[in-house]
Amino acid sequence: MPAVFATRLSSFRSTSRDVRAVVGPTFKEGPMERASIEPAIKLIIAEVHNKLSEAARIAKAAEACAVAGSITEGLEVSMDIEQLIYEAGRLHDAASLLNRLATD
């Protein structure tokens, strides 16, 4: 299925023997409609909030461990924060891209 989709999006145009052929888009789409993108952006931002809230809860638990004198346990607890922050960052990237697509 992906090969059919890729073929549909591109066309081959002959140039010359020396240059061979070039692949280019068959059409240019206009900007995406803002009304269809805004709900998606809102959902993505809500998910970013959920990820960061979970990271904050984990950080609070890690801090409690450290304050109680168990530094090693606090560090072990805090290891899950990195993945949540990474996922929140990628979600934010997606929301930013959707916003740019809606305004271009």
Backbone as CSV, one residue per row, in Angstrom:
resi,resn,N_x,N_y,N_z,CA_x,CA_y,CA_z,C_x,C_y,C_z
1,MET,0.805,-1.205,0.000,0.000,0.000,0.000,0.851,1.273,0.000
2,PRO,1.937,1.374,0.807,2.739,2.594,0.798,3.335,2.905,-0.564
3,ALA,3.716,1.875,-1.328,4.302,2.123,-2.645,3.285,2.763,-3.576
4,VAL,2.036,2.325,-3.494,0.985,2.918,-4.323,0.785,4.370,-3.928
5,PHE,0.776,4.637,-2.623,0.597,5.997,-2.135,1.742,6.895,-2.592
6,ALA,2.970,6.397,-2.487,4.128,7.192,-2.897,4.087,7.475,-4.388
7,THR,3.674,6.505,-5.179,3.579,6.705,-6.621,2.530,7.756,-6.944
8,ARG,1.455,7.751,-6.201,0.392,8.707,-6.451,0.829,10.134,-6.130
9,LEU,1.709,10.304,-5.159,2.142,11.638,-4.764,3.227,12.205,-5.667
10,SER,3.934,11.343,-6.379,5.046,11.806,-7.191,4.842,11.417,-8.646
11,SER,5.456,12.172,-9.509,5.439,11.828,-10.928,6.860,11.926,-11.453
12,PHE,7.138,11.178,-12.480,8.451,11.225,-13.108,8.372,12.146,-14.310
13,ARG,9.317,13.068,-14.374,9.377,13.978,-15.514,10.725,13.800,-16.186
14,SER,10.689,13.563,-17.455,11.925,13.387,-18.195,12.538,14.749,-18.471
15,THR,13.835,14.844,-18.297,14.522,16.102,-18.601,15.424,15.881,-19.805
16,SER,16.554,15.310,-19.612,17.444,15.006,-20.727,18.206,13.738,-20.405
17,ARG,18.911,13.210,-21.379,19.670,11.984,-21.143,20.743,12.186,-20.084
18,ASP,21.377,13.330,-20.101,22.457,13.580,-19.148,21.940,13.674,-17.715
19,VAL,20.810,14.317,-17.565,20.269,14.541,-16.228,19.381,13.383,-15.783
20,ARG,18.876,12.627,-16.706,17.958,11.501,-16.495,16.581,12.017,-16.112
21,ALA,16.020,11.543,-15.034,14.656,11.933,-14.679,14.651,12.553,-13.289
22,VAL,13.661,13.365,-13.041,13.495,13.955,-11.715,12.140,13.542,-11.170
23,VAL,12.052,13.465,-9.880,10.796,13.131,-9.226,10.300,14.391,-8.549
24,GLY,9.042,14.713,-8.764,8.482,15.905,-8.148,7.041,15.687,-7.767
25,PRO,6.504,16.545,-6.935,5.108,16.401,-6.532,4.182,16.650,-7.714
26,THR,3.056,15.954,-7.709,2.101,16.131,-8.794,1.181,17.319,-8.547
27,PHE,1.048,17.721,-7.298,0.186,18.858,-6.981,0.661,19.498,-5.694
28,LYS,0.261,20.733,-5.491,0.596,21.441,-4.256,-0.700,21.697,-3.516
29,GLU,-0.723,21.270,-2.280,-1.904,21.498,-1.463,-1.790,22.840,-0.768
30,GLY,-2.920,23.428,-0.488,-2.948,24.667,0.261,-2.823,24.376,1.743
31,PRO,-2.883,25.413,2.560,-2.783,25.204,4.004,-3.957,24.380,4.527
32,MET,-3.709,23.646,5.590,-4.770,22.856,6.196,-5.748,23.802,6.880
33,GLU,-6.988,23.371,6.967,-8.000,24.218,7.588,-7.775,24.292,9.094
34,ARG,-7.799,25.502,9.600,-7.560,25.741,11.025,-8.592,25.015,11.890
35,ALA,-9.837,24.988,11.431,-10.903,24.364,12.218,-10.675,22.870,12.420
36,SER,-10.031,22.226,11.469,-9.778,20.793,11.615,-8.513,20.511,12.421
37,ILE,-7.625,21.472,12.507,-6.356,21.264,13.212,-6.448,21.640,14.689
38,GLU,-7.226,22.657,15.016,-7.278,23.130,16.406,-7.656,22.051,17.414
39,PRO,-8.662,21.195,17.131,-8.955,20.131,18.112,-7.777,19.178,18.319
40,ALA,-7.058,18.883,17.249,-5.892,17.999,17.374,-4.813,18.659,18.226
41,ILE,-4.582,19.946,18.004,-3.573,20.662,18.790,-3.975,20.690,20.264
42,LYS,-5.258,20.906,20.538,-5.729,20.917,21.928,-5.500,19.566,22.599
43,LEU,-5.782,18.484,21.874,-5.557,17.149,22.432,-4.075,16.891,22.686
44,ILE,-3.245,17.329,21.768,-1.803,17.130,21.931,-1.295,17.909,23.139
45,ILE,-1.745,19.149,23.281,-1.306,19.960,24.427,-1.785,19.340,25.741
46,ALA,-2.991,18.786,25.742,-3.482,18.104,26.945,-2.600,16.902,27.280
47,GLU,-2.167,16.182,26.259,-1.289,15.030,26.492,0.089,15.481,26.980
48,VAL,0.586,16.607,26.461,1.846,17.171,26.964,1.695,17.471,28.455
49,HIS,0.570,18.073,28.819,0.304,18.382,30.227,0.291,17.108,31.068
50,ASN,-0.363,16.062,30.566,-0.410,14.794,31.307,0.986,14.212,31.517
51,LYS,1.795,14.233,30.468,3.158,13.682,30.567,3.988,14.469,31.581
52,LEU,3.896,15.803,31.509,4.695,16.628,32.416,4.178,16.559,33.849
53,SER,2.868,16.397,34.020,2.317,16.222,35.369,2.812,14.922,35.986
54,GLU,2.844,13.864,35.170,3.370,12.587,35.655,4.850,12.721,36.011
55,ALA,5.604,13.438,35.184,7.025,13.664,35.471,7.187,14.440,36.777
56,ALA,6.313,15.415,37.021,6.380,16.187,38.265,6.075,15.306,39.474
57,ARG,5.103,14.396,39.334,4.795,13.480,40.441,5.991,12.570,40.744
58,ILE,6.630,12.089,39.688,7.802,11.231,39.879,8.934,12.024,40.530
59,ALA,9.127,13.262,40.094,10.178,14.101,40.673,9.917,14.356,42.154
60,LYS,8.660,14.543,42.500,8.307,14.772,43.904,8.615,13.525,44.740
61,ALA,8.305,12.355,44.194,8.608,11.108,44.904,10.120,10.916,45.036
62,ALA,10.854,11.236,43.972,12.318,11.114,44.016,12.902,12.064,45.052
63,GLU,12.355,13.267,45.113,12.828,14.234,46.107,12.549,13.738,47.524
64,ALA,11.363,13.156,47.726,11.027,12.632,49.052,12.008,11.536,49.466
65,CYS,12.373,10.690,48.515,13.364,9.639,48.810,14.703,10.258,49.192
66,ALA,15.120,11.261,48.435,16.411,11.902,48.690,16.420,12.602,50.044
67,VAL,15.339,13.308,50.361,15.247,14.012,51.646,15.265,13.014,52.796
68,ALA,14.666,11.844,52.581,14.638,10.809,53.617,15.982,10.105,53.762
69,GLY,16.943,10.454,52.904,18.276,9.888,53.023,18.584,8.766,52.048
70,SER,17.639,8.404,51.217,17.859,7.319,50.260,18.108,7.907,48.873
71,ILE,19.297,8.434,48.685,19.670,9.086,47.425,19.594,8.107,46.256
72,THR,20.117,6.909,46.451,20.130,5.910,45.376,18.713,5.568,44.934
73,GLU,17.825,5.368,45.889,16.432,5.068,45.551,15.783,6.255,44.845
74,GLY,16.100,7.463,45.283,15.571,8.663,44.631,15.994,8.752,43.178
75,LEU,17.258,8.419,42.914,17.737,8.421,41.529,17.053,7.344,40.701
76,GLU,16.858,6.169,41.287,16.169,5.092,40.571,14.739,5.490,40.229
77,VAL,14.069,6.117,41.174,12.694,6.569,40.934,12.662,7.617,39.829
78,SER,13.655,8.494,39.823,13.652,9.601,38.856,14.001,9.179,37.429
79,MET,14.443,7.943,37.219,14.849,7.505,35.881,13.704,7.553,34.866
80,ASP,12.469,7.427,35.309,11.324,7.455,34.390,11.008,8.857,33.883
81,ILE,11.570,9.867,34.509,11.282,11.250,34.109,11.779,11.529,32.698
82,GLU,12.948,11.024,32.367,13.566,11.328,31.072,12.669,10.942,29.897
83,GLN,12.083,9.749,29.933,11.226,9.299,28.835,9.982,10.172,28.721
84,LEU,9.397,10.533,29.850,8.199,11.378,29.825,8.505,12.752,29.234
85,ILE,9.643,13.320,29.599,10.021,14.628,29.061,10.304,14.521,27.569
86,TYR,10.948,13.441,27.151,11.206,13.222,25.723,9.888,13.150,24.949
87,GLU,8.941,12.357,25.453,7.648,12.216,24.781,6.904,13.543,24.741
88,ALA,6.953,14.302,25.826,6.300,15.615,25.844,6.924,16.533,24.807
89,GLY,8.233,16.471,24.657,8.916,17.287,23.650,8.503,16.924,22.238
90,ARG,8.403,15.626,21.946,8.003,15.209,20.597,6.554,15.601,20.324
91,LEU,5.695,15.477,21.335,4.306,15.906,21.165,4.238,17.406,20.898
92,HIS,5.062,18.164,21.602,5.096,19.609,21.376,5.569,19.918,19.961
93,ASP,6.555,19.174,19.489,7.012,19.341,18.103,5.869,19.098,17.118
94,ALA,5.073,18.063,17.380,3.941,17.747,16.501,2.906,18.866,16.514
95,ALA,2.610,19.398,17.697,1.647,20.495,17.789,2.162,21.728,17.055
96,SER,3.443,22.008,17.181,4.035,23.155,16.479,3.962,22.975,14.972
97,LEU,4.227,21.762,14.501,4.152,21.481,13.067,2.730,21.652,12.557
98,LEU,1.765,21.119,13.277,0.368,21.289,12.867,-0.011,22.764,12.814
99,ASN,0.450,23.526,13.781,0.156,24.957,13.794,0.757,25.651,12.578
100,ARG,1.992,25.292,12.225,2.621,25.885,11.033,1.888,25.487,9.761
101,LEU,1.447,24.230,9.682,0.713,23.779,8.500,-0.602,24.536,8.340
102,ALA,-1.195,24.909,9.456,-2.469,25.622,9.399,-2.293,27.074,8.996
103,THR,-1.112,27.630,9.206,-0.911,29.045,8.903,-0.176,29.287,7.597
104,ASP,0.432,28.252,7.024,1.157,28.429,5.753,0.210,28.629,4.590
